[in-house]
């Protein structure tokens, strides 16, 4: 990426871009957005700044308990063979921490995990005022969450739900006044693993079976290291094949993004034995606020695709999204995909 999301959506130009982006939606899409938002609010009320949205507990339409769906799968099943719903910028829950350009979630991490999310996108800079700690950021906007807060929340969930695992992308955000060089970021991660005692919480050696991963966080390193752990790629490497088109200068950018999403679903479904984890980001920024972009993509591309292919044996890999509380139907479809014959 050549332009930071914060740079893209800062100031008056960003406000105009967001407004024009919303106005550019067809009337039917705007109406669908309003209707879907009202419906979602009735099911999962949106949080006001500083609070978590009310969680929707229970089961998917396929009868899988959202807090324990992995526990119903065979322990020998490889993690690479699953469809794993996730969140993008998982801790960005409050628009006061960077404005709406960085607001991507309403549910906090505990709610996300209870509702079935199993991939977390955690982006860190150095925590101001400390010598060893990491804080969660969106670019240079601190989200008032520390890395230890996220790890403690994951540990509490995994202790209560022994059949589950969490895949965590841990990224060196390297932004703003709290940016860390690669060596210092690695040192601080090691401080968490060893000095603070989090190492037993992690699986640190390649893609495991579900049985091996249960009760632990599968670490995906998006920072420079030579540790032999799973290494993130926003494109393709030995571990990943990722679709993360978040901006484009082509006409009708949400149509372009929608095609990228459905093509990635098709490619993943046609490649069941791949040693790479497919990743398919449903989020888009480029001139739109995250909420409006996600609603249009869900209405026009994601939900129609998943419903049309429901029941087809396929694994789609990791599927991170914005605002799953507004798109519980998609979250449930992704969970149920793991139980197709």
Secondary structure, 3 states (H helix, E strand, C coil): CCCCHHHHCCHHHHHHHHHHHHHHCCHHHHHHHHHHHHHHHHHCCCCCCCCCCCCCCCECCCCCECCCCHHHCCCCCEHHHCEEEEECCCCCCCCCCCCHHHCCCCCCHHHHHHCCCCEEEEEEEECCCCCCCEEEEECCEEEEEEHHHHHHHHHHHHHHCCCCCEEEEEEECCCHHHCCCHHHHHHHHHHHHHHCCCHHHEECCCCCEHHHHCCCEEEEEECCCCCCCEECCCCECCCEEEECCCCCCCCCHHHHHHHHHHHHHHHHHCCCCCCCEEEECCCCCCCCCHHHHHHHHHHHHHHHHHHHCCCCCCCCEEEEECCHHHCHHHHHHHHHHCCCC
